[in-house]
């Protein structure tokens, strides 16, 4: 059977997409190579024609997902657009569907346990996001604080079992961030 010239690239992209969804939903370490390949309808042996190791796949997922997060969250915007972006980020939809959201709260612990190369790769993308937010907020430290609070609030909300408490965590974080963005005396 002859494959198109783009077949290998298309298969690699399917594997990246499927593996990213699986990693953000269930954790990267929870599924093996055979399971990752089965999810796209191929055998485990085909994996090695795309990646030399599962660690290389994880590095590619981190690069891809954090790039997408920066594109979605880091576009130069005004404070009003930034506030709308935060409202979406700190939402129950984002809590309930980690597979379609930001990789930082979903993969942060696994990135932290990874080798230095993956952590440095993640650092570059996180710093790009922080720099983008700092331009909007006109403050490096406020951008770091809000970035940390957003990721932490989402992780905490996902840890909780009760939707009402999850909503309270998200709303409290959004309200506090909104006060920080508005400035002193608000």
N, C-alpha and C positions, 0 to 999 in steps of 0.2 A: 504494500500500500504506500503510495507516495503522499507525502504531506506538503502543504503549501510552504513557501519560503518563510512565512511568518508563523508557522505552527509552533516552533519552539518558543518564540517570544510570547505568543498568545497563551501557551500552556504555562509559562513562567508567570505571566501576569495573573492568570486564574489561580495559580498556586499561592501567589502573594496575597491576592484579595481574600481567598478562602481562609488562608492561614491567619491573616490579620483579624478577620471576623472571629474566628475560633479563639485566637489569643485574647482579644479584648473581651470576649464573652466568658470564656472558661479558664483562661490562663494559658500561656504558651507551653509550659512544662507538662501540662496534663494530657497532651495527645502526642503520640509518636509519629514517626515518618509515615508508616503505613496508613494511619488514620488520616493524616493530612492529605496524602495522595488519594486515598479512597474517596475523600470528600469531593474531589474533582474528577472521579471516575478513572483513575489510573492506578497502576501497581506501585508498591513502595520502591521497587528497583528503579523506576523512571525518575525518582527524586534526584538522584545523583548526576543526572545529565543537566540539571538546572542549578544545583547548589552542592558544594563539597561537604557540607555538614548542616546539621540543624541550627548550629550557632550562626552560620553564615546566613541562613534564612531569617533568623531572628534579627540580625543586624540589618538586613534588607527591609524587614517589616518596620523596625524602629525608624529607619531613614524615611521610608514611604509615609508612614502614619504621622510622624512629627512634621514632615514637610506639608502634608495636607492640613494638619492642625494650624500651622503658621499661616497657610493660605486662607483658611476660614476665619481664624481669630485675629490675625495680625495685620490685616489690610489697613493702610493708613485711613483713618476715619476721624470724625469729630467725636466729642464726648457723648453726644446723643446716640450716635450709631454704636459707640462703644457700650453704652448702657443697655441698648437693645440686644447686643451680642451677649452681654453678661446675663441678661434675663433668660435667654435661650440656653446658655451654658448651665445656669443654675435652675434647671427645670426637671420636673418628674420624668419627662420624656427622655432626658439625658441619663437620669438615674436608671430607668427601666430598660434602656437600650444601649448598653455600653458598646456593643458591636458597631454601632453607627456613629459613635461620638469620638471625643478626644481620646487619644491614646495615653495621655499622661496619667490620669487617674486609674485607668484600666491596667496599664503595663508598668507603672512607676516602680512598684516593688520588685518586679522581675528585672527591670533595667538596673535598679540599684544593686542587685545581686550579680549582675553580668560583669564580664571582664572590662578592663579600663577602656578598651577601644570602643565598645558600645556605649559606655557612660560618657566618653568624650564626644561621640557622635550625637547623643541625646543632648548633651550640654550645648553644643553649637546651635541646635534648633531651639532649645529653650531660651537661650540668650537672644536669638533673633526675635522670638515672640516678646520677650521682656523689653527689648529695645523698641519694638513697634509700639507697645503699650506705653512705654516711657515717653515717646514723642507725643502721644495723645494726651497723656496725663501731665506732661511737663515735669516729671519726677521719676528718677530711677528707683528710689526706695519705695515709692507708692506703687509702682508697677510690679516690683518684686513682691510686695506685701499682698496685693490683690491677686496676682497669679498664684501665690501660695494659698491664699484663702479660698480661691475658687476650686483648686485641685483638692485641697483638704476637705472642703464642704461636700464635694461630690463623693469622695472616698467615704467620708463619714455617713452620708445619706445612704450609700449603697450597703454599708455595713448593718444598717438598722432594718428591722423587720416590719415596722409599723408605718404605713404610708403617711399618716398624720404627723408623726415625728419627723419623717423624712422631709415632708413639706415645710415643717417648722425650721429645720436646719437650713434648707435652701432659702427660705424667705428671710430668715434672720441674717444670713450671710449677704444676700442681695441688698437688704435694707442698710446694713452696715457699710458695705462697699459703696452704695449710692451716697451715703453721708460723706464718706471719704472723698469721693469724686467731686461732690458739690463744694467741699471746702469747709473751713472753720465757720462756726456759728450757724450751721444748718442742722 
